[in-house]
Amino acid sequence: MVFAYPRTGRPGEQSLTPDWDTIPGARGCTPEACSFRDLFAEFAAAGASVFGLSTQVTDYQQEAARRLHLPYPLLSDGQPHPGRARCGCRPSPSPGTSCCAG
């Protein structure tokens, strides 16, 4: 299963616009990612793989995956063109290793 989201926020960073919090659904990306995290075991038990996809760059997603304790990879399409998603941010058990093969 791949779920797409526009962006996750970072604590302490300004919103994209001053009225970001008043836009319906704008604050939903991080809670959405956490909902998939919280249900991850159920998806895995059903044989489903979970991936998140956004246009945020890999470094940004790596930080979000660590901070949010996501057990699934986030795919980065930092250059928003369909089909160009690349491995982003699965937290690695070993520092300095990558989730990407090749």
Long-range contacts (C-beta under 8 A, 24 or more apart in sequence): 1-43, 1-48, 1-49, 1-50, 1-51, 2-51, 2-52, 2-53, 2-75, 3-32, 3-36, 3-50, 3-51, 3-52, 3-53, 4-52, 4-53, 4-54, 5-29, 5-32, 5-33, 5-52, 5-53, 5-54, 6-54, 6-55, 7-54, 7-55, 7-56, 8-33, 8-54, 8-56, 8-60, 8-61, 8-64, 8-68, 10-60, 10-63, 10-64, 10-67, 29-54, 30-64, 30-68, 33-64, 33-68, 33-70, 33-74, 34-68, 36-70, 36-72, 37-68, 37-69, 37-70, 37-71, 37-72, 40-71, 40-72, 51-75, 53-77, 53-85, 55-80, 56-88, 58-86, 58-87, 58-88, 58-89, 61-88, 61-89, 62-88, 62-89, 62-91, 63-89, 64-89, 65-89, 65-90, 65-91, 66-91, 73-99
